[in-house]
């Protein structure tokens, strides 16, 4: 099954289903800067690519998104990473992922009640 994760959703401290929990975990990974979590400095996404040209930053950020989700939310598999806007309106300091389009769960698990 495919889902779209956007970084604008609020935090739910008791997600109703496992799917909602996975989506929220992916959102948290994408919204967290590496080095900002005291007991896990590797959690999140790096900002080291923001000053690079857009095509380079986009490629490196796509790889970083995939690696971070594989490491910190193994229940999700990234199918694609999209960025809001287009290349003409991007500036290097704004080259961060805005939307993760779709992922699938590798193995079905029952929803939590």
Number of C-alpha atoms within 10 A of each C-alpha: 8 11 15 12 20 17 16 10 10 8 12 10 8 8 15 12 12 15 19 14 17 18 21 21 18 25 22 15 20 26 17 14 16 18 14 13 12 8 8 10 11 16 21 26 22 19 15 11 19 19 14 15 14 22 13 15 22 22 12 16 23 19 12 18 23 16 15 21 22 15 13 15 15 12 18 20 16 19 13 14 21 13 17 13 9 8 12 7 9 16 13 16 14 13 23 23 20 18 18 24 16 18 20 15 16 11 8 9 10 9 10 10 7
